[in-house]
Amino acid sequence: MLKLAYLGPEGTFAEEALRILAPEAERLPSANVGAALDAARRGEADGAVVPLENSIEGGIATTLDELARSEPLLITAELLLPVEFSLLARPGKEIGDIKRVISHPAALTQCRGYIARELPDAVAVSAPSTAGAAQEVALPGSPYDAAIAARIAGEHYGLVELAGGIGDRSDTVTRFVRLSRPAPPPAPTGSDRTSLVAFLSDDHPGALLEMLTEFSVRGVNLTRIESRPTGDGIGRYFFHFDFEGHIADARVGEAVSGLHRVCEGVRFLGSYPRADGLAPQIRRGTADADFDEASGWLARIRGGQV
Ligand SMILES: O=C(O)C(=O)Cc1ccccc1
């Protein structure tokens, strides 16, 4: 039976994402994003489901850095999950009692306005996951008074909901990805996204523009670009790119090989169906047929047919 690791414990948004992405899979909860990915790498699970970015805070740094630096894994699917946060405490507590609140950093950021307004004196502490925070608060003698997590996590760990819908925006969406060990990507669907990480060869004027040009001249539309520090000092960065299309598409393949030529290194992170089902607008001269026709023409002129 297919087994997938996820950011646990039970009751995380990652679990909700996994249940939608692979309802039939056996679920292996992991203590944090790194542990879920390691379970997939080591073969304890067939893959993993982890959050990649959300619509307020942007990229989930641990996921982005793990995918860029640790043993390679491939993204095979994505899911956009609307998330809603609740303030959860042990029975008997009231909002006025909350002095220490705990949650995943992405949840704390997305509830920043609520915390500032309703819990101005509370200290906010990070946990590896929202449900992990709820589990911690439920422990007798826990130093934390409340957790921010999904309502269902509160039900699971015997907490009461002091407030619901406490996110600063009601339309927050988190993008989750399913990963597997390296393998050929899923077949193109016509509505696909490709992800990769590119490392600069050296720091020089226009280095980022050189990378962007590889996409631009082939009509490849970017959907996300994010810089992350390499860890080698202030001012040293690598870049995450998401873009429309599949590695099997000529324009995408050409852009990715172009990047490989101008960068120190490129790590392919996968081509997979887009959750929103949108199809790319193919610009004039960048369809597969155009690339085929052009390489046929080049072969002919090289063969002397001018
Ligand atoms: O901690 C969780 O439940 C997660 O799945 C990570 C997360 C945290 C906050 C918003 C979306 C996802």
The ligand as an SDF file (V2000), in Angstrom:
LIG
                    3D

 12 12  0  0  0  0  0  0  0  0999 V2000
    1.4170   23.0080   10.7910 O   0  0  0  0  0  0  0  0  0  0  0  0
    0.5870   22.6230    9.9320 C   0  0  0  0  0  0  0  0  0  0  0  0
   -0.5640   22.2740   10.1800 O   0  0  0  0  0  0  0  0  0  0  0  0
    1.0010   22.6210    8.5400 C   0  0  0  0  0  0  0  0  0  0  0  0
    0.5600   21.8340    7.7690 O   0  0  0  0  0  0  0  0  0  0  0  0
    1.9090   23.7550    8.1270 C   0  0  0  0  0  0  0  0  0  0  0  0
    1.0830   24.9870    7.9540 C   0  0  0  0  0  0  0  0  0  0  0  0
    1.0250   25.9130    8.9650 C   0  0  0  0  0  0  0  0  0  0  0  0
    0.2360   27.0530    8.8030 C   0  0  0  0  0  0  0  0  0  0  0  0
   -0.4840   27.2330    7.6520 C   0  0  0  0  0  0  0  0  0  0  0  0
   -0.4260   26.2900    6.6580 C   0  0  0  0  0  0  0  0  0  0  0  0
    0.3690   25.1650    6.8080 C   0  0  0  0  0  0  0  0  0  0  0  0
  1  2  2  0
  2  3  1  0
  2  4  1  0
  4  5  2  0
  4  6  1  0
  6  7  1  0
  7  8  1  0
  7 12  2  0
  8  9  2  0
  9 10  1  0
 10 11  2  0
 11 12  1  0
M  END
$$$$
